[in-house]
């Protein structure tokens, strides 16, 4: 795999329910990582940090819940997600999207081992970029 582009939908406390619904429509088995699995305690622990549905038709849909204190705008709940293992290609895309836009989270190594960053391009489109870390 070099890189892929797919939709990423943000929810407030409904990501798991939505992913189960989309699985009932499109098929596939939802995979879910909670904030609690990454060490968060309290009200956010059971919320979906990242959920993914891969279907037999080749569709990939990603979802997450906004944690407490994170702004959430229902009108801007969908982002485009770039992901893969071609680090140079993905870093280039991220840099290009940042030209004239605004980096909202620098592309850097995260607690799950991948490089991840977020940028809003000059047209107001939100993008996420995830570069797979080296296999253990």
N, C-alpha and C positions, 0 to 999 in steps of 0.2 A: 504494500500500500504506500502511495506517496502522500496524497492528501484528499480529503473529501469535504463537501459543503452540505450542510443540512440545517433545518430549522431548529431553534432552541426556544422553548416557550416557558415563560416565568409565571408562577402562580403564587397565591397566598393560601397556604394550607390545603390545596387541592391537587397538587402534582401527582401524588400516588393514585388518587381516584381517576384523574384524567388519563394517566398512562394505562391504567387497567381498562378504561373505556376504549382508548385507541387500540389496545391489543385485541379487544373484542370485535372491533371493526376491521382492522388490517391484519390480524394474526400476529404471531410472534410472542415471545416471552419477555415481559418487562424485567429489567435489571435495575436495582435501586440501591444507592448508597445514601445513608442518612448523615446528618450533621453529627449525630451521636457516635457513629462509627469513626468519625474523624476527631473525636475528643470533646465535642461540645456537650455540655450538660444543660439541664433545665428545659424551658419551654421549647427550644429549637431542636432538641436531641432527636425527636422522631420525625422531624421535617426532612423532606427530600433535598439533599445537597446536589445530587445528580441522578437522574433517571434516564434510561435509554431503552428504546424499543427498536429492534432490527427485525424486519419482516422478510418473508420468503420472496416477496416481490422486489426486494432491494431497497425499500424505504428505511430510513433511519430518522427517528424522532427523539429529541432530547427535551427533558423538562427539569424544573427545579422549583422549590419553594423559596420565597424571599424570607430570610431570617428576620427576627425582631430588630427594629431599628434601621433596616435597609429600606430605602425608598422604593416604592412599587407603583408604577403607573399602568393601569389596565390598558390604556391606549398604546403603550409601548412595550407590550409583553413579549413580543417576538424579536429574537436576535438571529443573526446568521452565525453559524459555528463552523470554523475551519479546524480540521484536526487531521493528524497523521504522524508519520515518522520522518518525513523529509524536512529536517530542521531548517536548512538553508532556504528551501522554497517557501516554507511557512513564515519564516522571519522576514523574507522579502515581501510577502503579501501583507504582513502586519505593518511593516514600514511604509509600504505604499498606501495602505488605507489610512495611516496616521497623517500623511501629508495633507495639510489643510484641515485636518480633523482634530480630535482630542483623545489622547490616551487616557482612559479612565482607570486602568490597572496595567502597570508596566508588564511586559512579557518577561517573566522570571520564574525560576523553579518554585514549585508549590509543595505543600505538605504531602500530596499524593505521589510526588516524584516526577511529575511532568512539568514542562514549562507552560505557563498559561498567562494570557493577558487579554485585556478588553480595550476596544477603541470604538469611538463613534466617528464615522467618516464625515467628510465635508458636506454630505447631503443629509446628515442626521440619522444614518442607518447604524444600528449597533452591531458590532462584530465581536466574537470571541475567538481566540486562537489557542489551541492546545497541541503542543508538540510532545509526542510520547517519549517518556524517559527510557533510558537503557534498561533492557530486561534484566531481572535479577538472576 
